[in-house]
Amino acid sequence: MHHVLFVCGWNLLRSPAAEHLFAQWPGIETAAAGTSHDADCVVPAELVDRADTILVMEPRSSRPGRPDQPQVQAR
């Protein structure tokens, strides 16, 4: 099973839509989260550690070492 994590700022539209679209692909397990402290689902370290692939839906969410999300690092 290949684990894919979709990340955007607030986990409202982009990452949940991508998670839903790819959830039916065979051999793929998907999750979605946001980097903002007020996101619907803030990126937990467990999802980052489990992910084989992390797809960032917007450039500002990919900055490594964000103070509000120290567990989100460039990999």
trRosetta pair geometry for C-beta under 8 A, 3 or more apart (Angstrom, degrees):
i j d omega theta_ij theta_ji phi_ij phi_ji
1 27 6.3 -163 -119 -163 47 54
1 28 7.6 140 -164 -109 71 10
1 29 5.2 31 173 -13 118 115
2 27 5.8 41 13 145 98 88
2 28 5.5 -32 71 -106 96 61
2 29 7.1 172 80 23 42 73
2 52 5.1 -89 -159 52 73 149
2 53 7.0 22 168 5 105 110
3 29 5.0 -27 -104 72 68 101
3 30 7.9 161 -158 -87 53 25
3 31 7.2 6 -172 5 94 108
3 50 5.2 -79 139 140 166 89
3 51 5.1 -129 116 -119 104 41
3 52 5.0 122 52 1 73 88
3 53 7.5 173 93 31 53 68
4 22 6.3 -47 75 123 146 149
4 28 5.9 -7 4 -164 120 103
4 29 7.2 162 23 79 71 47
4 30 5.2 -23 71 -107 96 72
4 31 7.5 172 90 28 51 66
4 51 6.7 58 -140 -147 17 94
4 52 7.0 -45 -71 58 54 86
4 53 4.8 -15 -114 71 78 103
4 54 7.8 163 -162 -89 55 29
4 55 6.5 11 -176 -1 102 110
5 30 7.7 149 -90 -161 30 56
5 31 5.1 -21 -111 71 74 97
5 32 7.3 152 -164 -94 59 30
5 33 6.7 -19 -170 20 106 104
5 43 7.8 80 173 -133 134 103
5 47 5.3 118 -112 159 134 103
5 48 6.9 -87 39 -94 175 44
5 50 7.7 114 -52 79 120 86
5 51 3.9 -59 -6 -97 117 139
5 53 7.2 -178 28 94 68 53
5 54 4.7 -17 68 -113 105 75
5 55 7.2 174 87 26 51 66
6 14 7.4 -148 161 128 117 79
6 15 4.0 163 122 -147 100 81
6 16 7.8 -167 90 -46 130 21
6 18 4.2 163 -124 85 158 126
6 19 5.2 -135 32 -55 131 82
6 22 7.8 145 -44 31 128 132
6 30 6.8 12 -7 -168 106 104
6 31 7.3 -175 25 91 72 45
6 32 4.5 -22 69 -106 99 84
6 33 7.8 146 81 24 55 56
6 55 5.3 -21 -109 71 66 100
6 57 6.3 48 -179 -45 91 111
7 11 8.0 -48 -144 -79 48 90
7 15 5.8 19 -115 -100 7 139
7 32 7.4 173 -79 -156 36 59
7 33 5.8 -18 -108 72 78 77
7 34 6.9 138 -160 -109 68 27
7 35 6.2 62 177 -42 111 97
7 43 6.1 13 -120 -83 117 127
7 54 6.2 13 -5 -176 121 98
7 55 7.1 168 22 85 75 47
7 56 5.0 -29 71 -110 103 66
7 57 6.5 -162 86 5 45 87
7 61 5.4 -175 130 149 101 134
7 62 7.9 128 90 -78 124 67
7 72 7.4 134 -152 -132 159 131
8 11 6.2 154 62 -73 87 44
8 12 7.7 -94 92 32 126 64
8 13 7.4 -68 90 64 163 67
8 14 4.2 114 -68 68 157 118
8 15 4.2 -153 5 -26 100 104
8 32 7.8 -6 15 -169 92 102
8 34 5.9 -35 81 -111 62 79
8 35 7.5 -124 120 6 22 91
8 56 7.5 132 -83 -167 49 58
8 57 3.9 -32 -80 56 99 127
8 58 5.6 73 -139 5 82 106
8 61 5.7 -137 -145 -41 29 163
9 34 5.7 9 123 -157 27 104
9 35 5.9 -57 -124 49 41 91
9 36 5.0 44 173 -28 75 113
9 39 7.0 -167 139 -89 46 109
9 58 6.2 -24 -29 51 96 141
9 60 6.8 19 -79 86 110 112
9 61 5.6 -130 -66 -72 60 113
10 34 4.8 7 -166 -139 9 154
10 36 5.1 -14 -86 35 65 135
10 38 7.0 -18 -126 95 95 78
10 39 4.8 -171 -149 -113 41 74
10 40 6.7 73 158 -8 72 82
11 15 5.3 -52 -119 62 65 128
11 16 6.3 90 -180 -39 69 97
11 32 5.8 140 -141 139 98 97
11 33 5.5 -46 -87 -168 136 25
11 34 3.2 -113 -19 -34 94 104
11 39 4.4 77 16 -177 108 110
11 40 4.5 -123 95 45 109 95
11 41 5.0 -118 142 44 167 79
11 42 7.8 -134 -1 -71 139 31
12 16 7.0 -72 148 9 13 124
12 34 7.5 35 -18 -73 67 141
12 39 7.8 -132 -35 -147 78 73
12 40 6.2 130 -78 -17 64 122
13 16 6.7 -86 -150 44 8 99
13 17 6.0 4 168 -18 56 117
14 17 6.0 -65 -149 35 20 109
14 18 6.4 14 160 -13 62 109
14 57 3.9 138 139 167 136 155
14 58 6.9 123 50 -32 170 100
15 18 5.7 -54 -143 39 33 110
15 19 6.2 39 155 -23 66 105
15 32 3.8 145 143 -157 100 109
15 33 6.7 -85 144 40 157 27
15 34 6.7 -168 30 -72 146 70
15 57 5.4 -132 -63 -14 77 142
16 19 5.4 -51 -144 36 34 116
16 20 6.3 35 156 -19 65 105
16 32 4.9 179 -79 94 49 164
16 40 7.9 4 -52 62 129 146
17 20 5.8 -57 -151 37 30 111
17 21 6.3 29 153 -20 65 108
18 21 5.7 -54 -144 36 32 112
18 22 6.2 8 166 0 67 112
18 30 7.6 -156 123 -162 75 137
18 32 6.8 136 66 -95 89 119
18 55 6.9 -125 155 92 155 132
18 57 6.7 -157 -12 -86 143 121
19 22 6.6 -73 -145 48 22 94
19 23 6.1 43 156 -53 62 103
19 30 4.5 161 -147 142 71 124
19 31 6.4 -26 -123 167 125 8
19 32 3.9 -94 -40 -35 138 116
20 23 5.7 -38 -144 1 27 121
21 24 7.9 -79 168 24 30 96
22 25 5.2 -30 -168 2 67 121
22 28 5.7 -82 161 130 98 148
22 30 5.0 126 90 -73 102 143
23 28 7.5 -142 -127 103 21 103
23 30 4.9 -99 -85 35 69 128
25 28 4.1 25 84 26 108 132
31 47 5.3 -136 113 -140 150 119
31 50 7.9 60 10 84 148 124
31 51 7.4 -112 48 -83 116 101
32 41 6.9 101 102 62 70 132
33 39 6.8 80 176 129 63 146
33 41 4.7 -96 -119 110 73 98
33 42 6.5 29 -175 145 106 15
33 43 4.1 123 123 -89 135 62
33 44 6.9 -137 -120 9 155 66
33 47 5.8 135 -18 79 144 164
34 39 2.7 -171 76 -137 128 145
34 40 6.4 95 2 35 129 68
34 41 6.3 119 14 68 85 58
34 42 6.2 -57 73 -103 78 44
34 43 6.7 -136 75 -34 26 81
34 61 7.7 -95 -157 -124 58 131
35 39 6.7 106 41 -41 24 144
35 42 7.5 68 -137 -147 15 71
35 43 5.9 2 -91 -5 58 123
35 61 4.6 168 3 -140 140 89
35 66 6.4 59 -178 56 120 168
35 68 7.3 103 161 90 78 109
35 69 5.1 -95 -154 -5 81 158
35 72 6.0 -37 -118 -8 106 172
36 39 4.5 130 62 -47 82 89
36 42 7.4 -111 81 -106 45 89
36 68 7.3 4 -145 117 34 149
37 42 6.5 15 -134 -104 35 135
37 68 5.0 -100 -51 -170 102 128
37 69 8.0 -156 -70 -52 69 87
39 42 4.9 133 56 -80 109 61
39 43 7.7 36 63 -20 155 67
41 44 7.9 -62 170 -15 88 94
42 69 7.2 -157 -177 -98 100 109
43 47 6.2 -118 -160 66 69 125
43 48 6.3 62 168 -50 109 105
43 69 5.8 53 56 -151 115 134
43 71 6.8 -160 116 83 103 107
43 72 5.4 59 93 -69 153 115
44 47 5.2 96 64 3 80 98
44 48 7.4 -150 99 -2 45 87
44 71 7.6 -8 173 84 29 156
45 48 5.5 -58 -151 39 39 113
45 49 6.0 38 153 -20 72 108
45 71 4.1 -110 -91 -149 88 154
46 49 5.8 -56 -145 39 29 110
46 50 6.1 23 158 -16 65 112
47 50 5.8 -60 -142 41 29 108
47 51 6.2 39 158 -37 65 105
48 51 6.0 -49 -147 18 27 116
48 54 6.9 12 -131 -84 70 140
48 71 5.6 175 24 145 154 103
48 72 6.5 -149 -94 -97 142 58
48 73 7.9 89 -179 28 144 76
51 54 5.0 72 132 -66 151 85
54 75 6.9 86 24 44 128 119
56 59 7.6 90 125 -100 122 22
56 61 5.0 -174 -161 92 107 104
56 62 4.1 121 119 -73 173 101
57 61 6.7 25 51 41 69 146
58 61 5.1 83 67 4 85 107
58 62 7.7 -164 92 -14 47 91
59 62 5.9 -67 -158 28 39 112
60 63 6.5 -23 -167 -13 45 110
61 72 8.0 -75 173 169 74 153
62 74 7.4 62 171 -94 83 87
63 66 5.6 98 89 -68 99 94
64 72 7.4 -150 -129 121 47 71
64 73 5.0 45 -149 -152 98 54
64 74 3.9 -61 -71 -15 127 94
65 70 6.9 7 -146 -132 51 63
65 73 6.4 47 -56 -111 61 79
66 69 4.6 24 78 50 116 86
66 70 7.2 -134 73 -73 58 36
66 72 5.9 3 28 68 111 114
67 70 7.2 2 -147 -65 26 82
69 72 4.3 19 130 12 118 115
70 73 7.8 11 168 -56 51 94
